[in-house]
Amino acid sequence: MTWSSTRRARVFLDRASEAGQANARFIGNVLNAIETLRHFGSHSWMSLRFTMKAREVHDNWRAYVVQRVAYIAALGPGVALQFAVTSRLLPSKYKAGAVTIGDMRCLTRSYSNSICPFEMVARAIEHVARSRADLIPLARVWAAWQERWVSHTRDFVPSAGRLKFEGVGYFYEKGRGVTNVSFTATHGGITFLIGDTGCGKSTVFKPALKSMRILVDGTDLVGIDRADWYAAVAVVPQETTDPQPECVPSKQ
């Protein structure tokens, strides 16, 4: 009975473990590009993908628990009967001096089996309390309101695809940065920023500008709504990497 129950329940346990590992791999791959995915509205896709895998984990764990509970429900009366019979027969045999090592082993086994369900309940309570303590901070972070962007102008729709930097400057807290950068990039061509390593080529594209302005088709970037901006632009990583299979649907 134990062998049959374990074999049938093992299938659900393996499925739950595989789905949990797939979710962990998915989260690990997404974290490498979390900001880009968030800005381009992929949070709904990430949440849906994670929820689907989490539901699969939950369903398989539930099936596993139901299978084991059914086994325990059938085993419980048998253990109780074994304990009752042993307790009934052992005193008389003990008084008669006919107690054997096998009898003592049977009694010990009965006690062990009777304690096992209570031990499992205690472990379940411990795991629930520990999981709750670990997940509460994450739940608060997940439920926190996202930073809101207030639109300052009308809806932005790109037309000519002309990007113009006018005396742009940006400085870090330690003083390093760039200043007075001006250039124009147009749709249909490639604009190269050339300079030594560490001269601030990437710093030019910092969104929190400290001076002057950036024009997109004649519209100041400060007045363009974030959703409209990220709906019109694309991101090319500085380092070319192979896309992970889990993230490909969101990048297409």
Secondary structure, 3 states (H helix, E strand, C coil): CHHHHHHHHHHHHHHHHHHHHHHHHHHHHHHCCHHHHHHCCCHHHHHHHHHHHHHHHHHHHHHHHHHHHHHHHHHHHHHHHHHHHHHHHHHHHHHCCCCCHHHHHHHHHHHHHHHHHHHHHHHHHHHHHHHHHHHHHHHHHHHCCCCCCCCCCCCCCCCCCEEEEEEEEEECCCCCEEEEEEEEEECCCCCCCCCCCCCCCCHHHCCCCCEEEEEECCEEHHHCCHHHHHHHCCCCCCCCCCCCHHHHHHHC
